[in-house]
Structure formats: C-alpha cells, structure tokens
Amino acid sequence: MPSPRTVTSGPELHSPKEPAEPKTPLTGRAGSVGAPGTHRGEARPGLATLRQAFARASQRASGPGSEEDPGLLRRSSRFLLRSWRRRAPNDSPAAEQCQATAAPGVTDGVGRQLSTGAGPEEPEPEAGKSVADLISQRKLLTAFEQLQHLEAQLAAEKASHTFEQDPTGFARRAMDVCLHYDGLAAEIAAIVRETLGPDGVDAAALAEVAHVVRAEEEAHPTSPADGDFLRTPRRWRQHWEDAVRRSAQERVRQAGAGQAPEAAEGASGLAQLLAELGVLLRSDLQKVQLEVQPAYAAAGFPAWEAYLRAFHGAVAQRLQELAHDARGCEQLYTLLDWAANVYGSPNFLGAPDLTLSTEPLPPLLEPEMWARLESDYTSFLETKIASCLDRILQMEQSRWEAAETPDVLQDRYHSPLSKDVHMLVAEHVKAARAISAELEATTLKICARELGLFVPRFQKAFLESEAVNEPHLGANINACEELRTSLLARFPGTFAELEKPLVVTIHTFQKQLLLVLQRDVQPLFRDLCTKAWLTQDTLLPLMEKVLAFARHLELVVPACMQEILQEVHRYVVREYLAQVLSPQKRLQGVDRKACSQKMSLEAQAIDATFQHLGSGATWLSRAIPCVADILGETYKEDIQRHLETLIKSYPDIRRDHVLAILSLRRLGHRRNQRLLQHAQDLLRAAAEAGDSGTDERRVLFQEIKVPTSVNMLMTCI
C-alpha cells in the first residue's frame, strides 16, 4: 500500500489543549474577514475559500481519475448556510460587529476556539497531532473520535447560547468540523480505490475503515429532530459502497485499455478483450473473497456482497456498450457465449470453493438487448451457413473436375459431403445450445431450411458435371441416404421437411445409375429372339455386364442397393419380353418350339443370377416362362390356362400385349377371339377388384410398347 498521504482539507483541527495563537483581527486561515462595520455578505468569500481548499484536498486524497462525490461539500455548505440564516436573520450593525470580532478566532481552527468554551471533558489527544495529521496518517478512528468530541463541544456551546451574537463564528467553526468529516470520507474513498491496486491489500487500513464507518453510524443513528446539521448522519456506508462501485468500474475499464482500436473491432480482438476482462475479474474477486472480505469481517461489513454487486454492475455496463457496437456473426456469438458460458459458469472464479453468488444477480444484458443480439446473430448465421454450404459444393466440384475416384470405406463408396454437412450442423447447433434452448431451436430451423435449398443445387451441379459414373453416383447416394437417416433420427421434428428433397435426389441418382447400365447393355438386347439367337449364347455378355454393374451396387447402402437391383431385374425382364413381342421378329414353324425352349432356359438363367445377387423382385420370375409356355404349348386347350396365369400374375398386361403373344402362335381366328375375349374378362374383373397394376414397383407389361403389325391385325381378324 502507498504510504499515508498528507491531507490539507481546509483549516486544521488541533487538540483543544494546544496553546492558542495570538488573534490577528484581519487575517484567517479560512479567508479574510472584514473589520468592524463590514457587511455579513463580505464574510462569505471565506466560506468559498474553504470550499475551494477542501475540493483541492479531496482531489489529492482521491487520486487521479477518481470520481469523488462532490455532494459531501455541497451538503456541508448547505447545512451551514441554512443554520447561518436561521442564526442571523437581520444584518444589524451589532451582529456585524459580533461577526467581525469573532472572525479572527477562525484562524486558529475550531479546536482552539472550543478550548475556551463550555462542553464535555475532551479526550487526551495523540501526541498533540491535529485531525488533519491523523487523517493523513490514516488513523481514521482516532481522528473521528476527536472530531466527535469537538462536534459535541461545539453543540454544547451552541446550546448554551454562546454564539447568539456571533453566528458567523459558529458557522466557520462548524464548517471546519464538516470539512474534516468530509476529509475523512475522502480518505475512506482513497483507501477503497487503492484496495485492488498492484501494491496489495492493507488489512489494517480496511479494518480502520470498517470501524470508523460503524462508529459514525453509532454516533449519528438518525437525523436530529431540531435539524442540527452537525449531528446529521453522514451515511458513510453508502459513501463506501459508492467508492466500491467506482473502484469496480475503473478496474473493469482497464480490460482492453491498451488494445488498438482496429484490433478491438474484429472478433478475435473482442474475444481477447473479454478474455482479459475475465482474468481481471477472477483476480479481483478472488482477492476480495480471500483478503478483503476477512479484513472487513471483524466489523460485520458485507464486503463480498458489495464488491460482487459493484463488479457485476460494472461488467453489465461494459457488455451493454460492447453489444451496441458488435457486428458480424462471430462478434455477436463471442458476446453471447462469454455472458452465458464464461461469466455464467459456476467455475468462473477458478476454485471449487469460490462461487460468484448465493443469490441470483440481475442479468448482464437486458432482455431486450439479449433478444436483439440473438436476432442479429441468427440473421448473420443464415448467410454464414449458406456460404459454408456453397464452399462444400465447391470442394465437391473440384473433386469431380479432378476425376478423383471416391474412396471405399467400410465396404461403401464414400463422399466427404455427409461428413462436412454433419460437422457444419453439429458445430452451429452445439454453439447455439451453449447459449440457450431457444437459440438452438432457431439454429436447427436455419440449418434445415438452408440444407433444403442446398440439396437441389448439389443434385443439379453433379448431373451437369463430367463425373456421372457408377462410383460417384454410388458415393452421392450413400451420402444423401446417410444425411436422411441420421439427421432425421437426431432431429426428427426440425429436419422432417428435409426428407423430401433428399429422397428426390436419391431417386434421381438411382435413375441415373440405371441409365448408365442401360446405355451399356441396351444394344445387346437386339441380338435376342433372332435366328442367330437360337444357336448362340447372346444372353451371356448381357448378364456379364449386369454382374459387373452389381459389383458397384455392393458398395451402396443396402436399402438403396436393393431398390436399384430390383429395378435392374425388372429392366432386364421387361426388355427381354419387349424383344420377344417385337413384331419385326416373329418366330414361325419349327423355330417356335426351339424359341420356347430357349426362352425357358434363359428365364432360369436370369432368375438364378438375380437370386444370387440378392434381388427381392421374385414376382418377376413367372413372366418369361408364361410367355414361353404359350409359345411352345402343344395342346392348344392349355393355352388358356397359361394365359390366365400370366394375367393374374401381371394385372398391368393389356389387350395389345395379349394380341402380340397370340400372334406368335397363329391359332386361328375363332380360337384367338375366344382367348382374347376371355383375357378381357379377366382384366375387367381384376380392374373391378381394384388390382389394376398401378403400383410402380409391380409394373412390367405396362412399360412395354407393342406397335400394331400385320400379324397382330391378322390375329384379330
């Protein structure tokens, strides 16, 4: 602690037992007072001089930059002048004479004048030291006891009507007492200001402050009924709390004071400022709890609560200022996070046995300010998340342009897309959850909305790229399926609307994957159902390509892989039948039976292949054998039975398909008409029963286009 400073707070109060100086009529330490005949108004410059002297002394005692309470001096002067007016209502020459006569005595201080008056027995002074010396040496309790004695002595003289003819003398001596009381108050503020300084805690000085404040409260418990300003409560406890508040404000202002203005504008600069503020708060509050509070505790002073309220208010004020200037998503989140998670943490003071408060404190930020910060943060967050998703798309496009083959992880084609999106959502949701549940819910909605816009953009960009092949399609299907299942499982309510665009994109990529296969194998179907086909194994190269394609499907998530495999199965059976029913390739005579046998063998090969691959579309296994049976049936009466089986198994078959199948046999007009009519009755009954074959997963013949030909016309005729 700094050594006690010399305080020159107005005229010094000496012990009443000190010898009085010779009275000089026209001079005084408090200011010049006129000779006999001087008007009372001319004595007031002496009071102004005292006020100026006290103000200068108070500033020196408070130290530079202190916001010392100017009300102390104003209250003292107000009470004195009010009493003065009551004592001297008339400016009579006799009163002026008394004032001029009494004025020279002021030069020796109140203590010396009180030594000649009646009053209670005075205490033994400490080695003849003046009150000002005691204050400067921070012997505050001793100084207060002497002041209290002088106050009682002056009040006794006042009660004995000693000053009836000399109100100015009373006023000046009373002003001396009040100025020294205010000097004591200023020294209290100076001690409080130095408490958290770099020189450590002076426990003796703090104990002295606590005792003198308590002593003053006991000496002046209530305002006197007669309005005597000398015995009015000084309210030093409130003055002490105000000094604590000003000290806390000064300390909080020191955080980031040396930071360059341009550095403080960025998010990192704000984070550094708040970090410095946190370090300063922890250091100061730990010092208060471990050193300052015990020093005050002996006098029953609630120092911890006062300091905590003061620092909390100072931090709240500082954060309000920073909040007004906060810009950008990072700065806004830095403020919200510091208020909610750093300052609001139960471990803020860094020790398990030290906590901020056992009682709830007011919020650091007003509810309106907090709501504005969250609103501004979410507005910036929308732009930031959209920007992050754009960067993810750019990274994917760079990989497509570089023709990088997707990695295979855990037997699956892998794309970084899913991981990047999951990390983006998790990062922002976790950050928002740390602030409040409301901000978390808002952030989830923003993520879901922006992802709903991103998925179609991603789909369009990929299909326009040069990377539309089996590995990339499989990797993107896996990524979208993972997003669909995991995000909807973790956030079922918020991300429900994201399922539709993801499902659309998955199905689009599945169709593109089928198109890749179709472009590769479509020419091979042209070799089926020809005369060369009867003697050659034209199905083998087609199925080899299917098997090669299936190896890509094995690296796709099982749910999507099964859908694609069933579509491939349906495509192969459908295109095979389309070749059989093609009017340009009619098999007649002896070729008809050989064709039926060939079709039966190839149907078995197709069915065995897809069963081996794991296709669940077992309903396709009867289509080619039924047509083969109709084509190779020796007993014409059994053709109706085969036709019934075909229609019941595939209710999407139409009259044109039946005509095309019957035209392969050339059964004759009447038999064809009877079979065709029976087929129409079966189809009509199936339609009335609701089994119209409109299920997209069970559609086969409906997608086979059969143009009308001469043979089909002949069959009808």
N, C-alpha and C positions, 0 to 999 in steps of 0.2 A: 504494500500500500504506500502511496505517496506520503511524505511527512506532512504533519498538520500545517495548514497554511495560515498566514496572518490575515485576519478578517478585520476590516475597518468599516464596520457597519454603523456609521453615524457616530455621535458622541459616545465616548466610552463610559461604561458604568463601573465605578470603583467601589470598593468597600466603603460603607458608611463610616468606618473608623479611621479612614485615611484623612490626614490634615487637609483642610480646605485651602484653596489658593486664594490670594487676595482678590477681591472683587474689583473688576475694572468696569466702570459703568457702560462704556460704549463698545465693548468687544465681547465676542462669544464664539465658542466653537461651532455652535449651531447656526451662526449667522449674526449680523449686526442688528441690534435693536435700538431704536431712537432714544434720545434724551427725553426728559420730562416734557410733556406737551406734544410728543409725537403721536400721530393718529394710530388707532389699532390696526388699520389696514396696512400700515407700513411695517408692522411686525411680521406679516405673513411671508415676506421673502425669506425669513429664517426657516420656516417650515419647508418652503420649496427647496432650499439648500439641503436640508436634512433628507428630503426625499431623493434628491439627486445623488447625495453621498451614499445613501442606502442602496440605490439602484446600481451604482458602480460597484459597491462592495458585494452586492448579491450576485452580479455577473461574474466577479472574480471568484467567488466561492463556488458558483455553479460550474465553472469551467466553460471553455469554448463550445459553442454549438448547443448548449443546454437550453431547454425551453422552460426556464424558471417561471413560476406562476407570478405574474405581476399583480394579482389580486391581493397578495399579502400586504403590500404597501398601501394599495388603494383602500383596503378595509381599515387599516390603522389610521390613515389620514381622515377617512370619512367619519369614523367614530370620534376622533379627536376634535374635528371641526364642529361636529354636531354638539359635542359636550361644550365646546368653547362658546357656541352661540347661546346655549342654554345658560351658561355662567355669566356672559356679558351681553345682555340684551341691549344695553344702551351704551353709546360711545360718549360717556361723560368724561369731562376732564379729570375727575377723581379716579375713574377707572384707568384712564390712560396713564395717569401718574403712577398708579399701582403697578401697571404693566411695565412702565419704564424702569421703575425701581427694582422690580423683581427680575427683570430680564438679565442683568449681568450675572445673576446666580446660575444661569443655564450653562455658562461656560465651564463650570466645574463638574457638570454631569449630575444626573438625578441622584446618584448615590450620595454625593456630598450634601446636596440640599436636604435629603431625607435624614441626614445625621443630626440636623438641628430640630427636626420636628418630632411630635409625639408619635408613638407607634409601638408595636410589639418588639420584644428584645430580638436583636438581629443575630444571625448565626456567625460563628467565627470564620472570617474569610480565609481562603487558602493562600497563605504567604503573601497577602496583600495584592493578589492578582485581580485585574479588572475582569468584568464579564466578557469583554471582547477577547481578552487574552485566553480566558478559559474556553471560549468557543473556538478560537483559532487552534488551541491545543487539543480540541475535541474532548474536553472534559464537560460533556454536554449536561449531564445530570447535575454536576456541581454548579454550572452556570445557571441552570434552570432554578435550582434551589435558591440561589442568591437573587435571581430575578423575581422569583415568587415572594421572597422576603421584602424586596424593595416595592413590589406591587402592593403587598399588604400594608406596608408602612405608608405608601402614598395614599392608599384608600382610607387609612385611619386619619391622616391629616385632612383629607377631603371631608370625611365625616365630622371632624372637629371644626369645620368651617375655617380652616386656616387660609384657604385660597379664595374666600369670598371677595376680597378686594384685589385679588391677583389671579384672575382666570388664565391669563397668558402664561404665567409661571407654571400653573398646574398642567396646562396643555403641553408645554415644552418638556416638562419632566415626564409626563405620561407618554409623549412621543418617543422620548429616549427609551422607556421601557418597551414600548411596542416595536421600535426598530430593532432592539436587541432580541426580542421574541422572534421577529422575522429573520434576524440573522441566524438564530438557532434553527429555524425552519430551512433556511437556505443551506446550512451546513448538513442538515439531515439529507436534503436532496443531493448534495455533493457526495456524501458517503454512499448513498444508494447508487449513484451514477458510477462510482469507482468500483462497486462490488464485483461486477462481472468483467472488469478490466484485466489486462495481462499481468498485473502485479499480485494477483491472488486475493484471497478473502481475508479481511481483517475482522476476525470474530469478535474482538473486544469492542471495536467501533460499532459493529452491528448490535451487540448486546447493549451498548450505551444508547443507541437509537431506540431500541425497543423499550428500555427503561424510561427514557425521557418522554416518549410518547405516552406510555402508560401513566407516568407521573402527571403529565399535563391533563390527561383525561380525568384523573382523580382530583386535581386542583380546580378544574373548571368543568364540573359534570354537566351543568345546564346553564342556560343563559340567565343572568340575574334579573329579578323582577323589575328593578329600578332602571334597567337598561345601561348599567355601568359597563362601558366598553373594555375596561381593564380586566374584568372578570368574565368576559365573554369567551366561550370555548374556542380554542384556536384550530380545532379539527386537524391536528397533525397526522392522525391516522389516515384521513383522506388525502392529505398532502403527501404522505409517504406512499400511498397507493398510486397517486398521480406520478410521483417520481419513478416508481417501479414501471409504470406504463410507458413513460417517456424513455426510460433506460431500455426497455424491451424494443421499442420502436427504433431506437438508434442502433441496437445490435442487429436487428433484422435488416435494416438498411445497409449494413456493412456487407452482406452477402452479395457478391457480384459487383461490388462498387468499383473494383479495379478492372472490370471487363470492358473491352472495347465495344462501342455501341453497335457496330456492324456484326460483331460476333454474337451479341445477345439476341439479334433478330432471328437467327436460324434456330432450328430445332435442337441441334447439338449445343448451341450457346445457352438456350433456355434450360436444357437438361443440366448443363454444368452449373448454371446459376442456382437451380433448385437443389442440386447435389451439395453445393456449398452452403445453402441455407439449411439443409438437413444436418450437415456436420456441425454448423454453428449452433443450431437448436439443441442437438444432442449434448454438445459440450456444455452449453449454458445451463440447460435444465438438469443435467447430472450434477453440475457444480451447485446449483440451487438446492437440490434434494440432499446432496451428501455433505455440503459445507455451510451453505447459507441458512437453510432451514434449522439445523441444530443450534446455530448461533442465536436465532430469534426465539427458539422454542422455550427457552427459560422464562421469557416474559410473556409466554402464551400468545405469540404472534403467529397468525396463519400465513407464514411467508410463502409456502409452497403453492397454496391456492391462489394467492395474489399474483405471484410470478407466472403461474400457469395461465391464468386468465389474461394477463398482460401480453405474454408471448403469443397466445392463441389469437387475441385480437390483432396484434401486430402482423402475424402471418396472414390472417384473413384479409387485412387491408392490403398487404403486398400482393397476395394472389388475385384480389379483385383488380388491382392495377395491371398485373400481367395478363389477366384474362381479357381485358379490354383491348390489348394490343396483340393478342395471339392470332396468328394467321397460319393457314395450312393444316393438313391432317395431322402431321407429326407434332407440331407445336400444341395443337388442341389436345391430342391424346396425352402428350407429356404432362400437361397441366392436370388433366383429369386423373391420370394414373398416379401422379405424385400426391394429389389430395386424397384419393381413395385408398391407395395401397401403401404409400411410403409414410406419409404423416399419419394416416389412419391405422397403421399396423400396430398391434399390441406390443411388438418388439422394437418400436421406434427408438426408444432410449438405449437399446443395445444391451440391456441386462434383464434377466427374468424377474428380478425383484423390484424393478423400476417400471412403473406404468405412468401414462400421462395423467389419467384422472379416474377417480372412482365415481364421478358424476358425469353425466353427458354434457358435453360442451356444445355451444352453438355451431352450426355448420360453417366450414371455412368459406364456402361460396353460398350466396343466397340462392334459394330455389330457382328464382327466375334466371339468375346468371348460369347456374348449373344446367338448366334446361336449354338455354341459348348455346352453351358450349357443346352439349350433346347434339343439338340440331345442326350446328355448324360442322361438327365432326362427321356426322353421318352424310352431310351434303358433300364434303370433300371425299368421304370414303367411297361413295358411288363412283366418282371419277377415278379414284385410285384403283379400285377393284377392276373397273373396265379396262384401265390402262394395263394392269397386270395380266389380264386375260389376253389382251392384244399381244403382249410380249410372249406369252405362252404359245400363241398361234404362230408368231414369227419364228420362234425356235423350232416348232414342228415343220414349218415350211422350209427352213434351212436344211433340216434333215432330209426332207423329200427331195429337194434340189440336189443335195449331195449324193443321192441314190444310196443312202445308208440302209442296209438290211436290218430290220428290227431284231433286237436281242431275243433270245429264248430263255426265260427264267421260269423255273419250276414247271417245265413242260408246257409253257404257254408263250405265244408271241407277246412281247412286252413293248409298250409305248410309255414314255415319261408323262404323257398327258394326264393320266389319272393321278399319279403321284403329285404332279405340280398343282393340280386343282385342289386335291385334298389338303396339301400344305397351305395353300392360299386361304382356303376356308377355315382350316383349323387355327391358323395364325390370327386371323382377324376376330374369329369368334372367341378364342381364348382371351385375347386382349380386351374385347368388349365385356366378357363375363367378369373380368377382374374389376371393371368399373361398376357395372350394375346389371341386374337381370333385364331391365328394360332396354339397355343399350345392346345387350346380347341378342335379344329378340329382333331388334331393328337391324342389326348387322346380318343376322341369318336371312331376313327378308331381302336385304340388298344383294347378298350372295346368290340367293335362289333366283332373283329377278335377272341379275347380270348373266348368270350361267344359262338361263333360259334363252337369252339373246345370243350368247356365245356359241351354243351348240349348233344352231343352223349355219352360223358363219363358218364354223370349223368344217362342217359337212360340205358346204359349197366350195370352200378353198381346197379341200382334199380332192374332190371329184374333178376339179379343174386342173389339178396338178398332173405330173407325169408319173406319179408313184402309185397309180391304181393297179395293184397286183395282189396276189394272194397273201404274201407276208404282211404288207402294210394294211390291207383290209382286215386281216385277222387281228393284227395288233390294235387297230382302232375299234373293232367290235369288242375286243376284250376290255379296252379302256372305258368305253361307254357303258358296257354292262356292269363293270366294277363301280363306276360312278352311280349308276342307277340303283344298284342293290345296297351299297354301303351308305351313301348319303341319305337315301330314303329310310334306311334302318336306323341311322343315328339321329336324324331329324325328320321324323315321319310327317309331322304336321306342316312344317315350313317348306320342305322340298317336294311336296306332293305334286305341285304344278310342273316340276322339272321332269317328271317321269314321261310325260307325253312327248316333248321334243327329243328326249334320249331314245325312247322306243322307236320313234320315226326314223331317227338317224341310224339306229342298229338295223332296222329292217331295210333301209336304203343300202347300207353297206353289204347286207346279206344278198340283196338282189344283184348288186354289182359283182359280188363274188361268184354268183351263179352265171352272170353274163360272161365272166372270164372263162368259165368252163364251157359254156355254150358256144362261144366263139371258137373254142379249141376242138370240140367234138362234133359240132353240127355237120360238117362235111362228111363225117364217117357214116352218118345215118343214110346217106344217099346210096350206099352200097348194099343196103338191106333190101330183102324181098325182090331181088333180081334173079335172073337165071344163073349168073355167076355166083350169086349168094348161096345157091343150093350146094355148090361144090367147094366153096371156100369158107374159111372161118373169118368172116368180116366183122364179127362181134368182138373178137379178141382185142384188136387195137383200141376199140372204143372203151372197153372195160379197163384196159390198162391205164388209159388217161383218167378214168374215174378213180382208180385206185391211187394214182399219183396225186390227184386232187384231194382225195380223202386224207392223205398224209398231212396236208396243210390244215385240214379240219381238226385233226387230232391235237393241234396246238391252239385251238379256240376253246373258250369256256364251254363246258358240257351242254349247258342249256341252249346256247346259240348253235353249237356244233350239231346237235340233234335236229334242230329246225332246218338247218342248211342241208344236212344229209338226207332228210326226208324229202326236201324239195328236189335234190338231185335224183333220188329214187323215182319220184313222181315224173320228173322231166324225162328220164330215160325210158320209162314205160310208155309215157304219152307219145314221145317222138317215135318210138318203135311202132306203136299202133297206127300213128299217122302215116308211116311208110306202108304198113300193111293195107290200110284203107285208101291209099292214094289211087285214083282212077287211072293213072298212067301206067300202073304196074299190076295188071290183073294176071293171076295165075290160073291157067286153064288145064283141063285134061289131066294127064298123068302128073303134071307138076303140082296139082292141088294137094295130093296126098303127101308128096315129098315136102311141100311147103308146110303142111300141118305138123309133120314130124319135126322139121327143122325149128319151127316156132316153139314147139313144146320143149325141145332140148335147150333152146336159148332162154326160154322163160325160166327154166330151172337154174340155168347159169346166172341169170340176172338176180333171181331171188336168193340164191346161195351167196352171191357176192355181197349183196346189201345186208343180208343177215349177219355175215361175217363182220361187216363194218359196223353193225350195231343199229341199223335203221329200225325205227319203230313203226314204219308205214307198212305193216303186214297186210293191210286191206288191199294193197296193190297186187298181191301175188296171184289173184284169180283172173285178172283182166286178159293177159295174153293167152293163158291156157283155154279160157272160154272161147275166144275167137278161133283158136287152133282147133278146138273140138268141133265147132260149127263147120269150119272149113274141111276137116277130114272125116266127118261123121259118115259112116257107110249106110246106116239106117236113117232114112230121111225123117221118120216119125220122131226120132230122138232129138232132131234139131230144135224143136220147140222147147224141149226140156233145157237144152244148153242156153237157148235164148232167154228163158225165164231166169236161169241162174245169173246170167250176165246183167239183166235189167235190175234184179233185186240187189245185186252187189254194187251196181253203179247206177243209182237212180238219176244221175245227171245225163245219161245217154238220151239221144234224141232220135226222132224218126229218120233223119238223114243218115245217122250212124247205122241204124238197123238196115236201111236200104243198101248202104255200102257193103255191109257184111253179107247180106243175102245175095248181092250181085256177084259175090265171089263163087257161089255155088251153082247158079243158073238152075234153080229148082223148078221152074215153070211158073206161068202167070198165076194160076189158081192157088198153088201152094204158097207162093210168095205173098199173094194178097191175104191169105188166111193167117200166115205168120206175122205179117205186118199189122193186121187188124188186132191180133192177139197182143202184140207188143204195145200198140197204142192203148189198149185196155189196161195193161199192166202199168204203163206210165201214168195214165189218168188216175188209176187207183192210188198210186204212190203219191201223186200230187195232192189228191184229196186227203190223204192221211198225213200230210204235212212233211213228208220225206221228199222234198223237192231237189235235194242235192245241192243246195246253195251254200253249204259250208265250204269255205275256201280251202280248208285243209283236206277235204274229201272230193275235190273236183278233179275229174280226169278227162272224160269224153267231151265235156262242155268246151274245153280249150282246143279240141281237135277240129279243124276246119275241113269239111268234106265237100268239095265243089261238085256240082251236078255234072254227070257224064252220060254218054250214050248208053253205057252198060246199066247205069242206075235207072235211066229212063226205061230201058227195055225191061228191067226187073219190075218196075211199076206197071208197065203195060201188060 
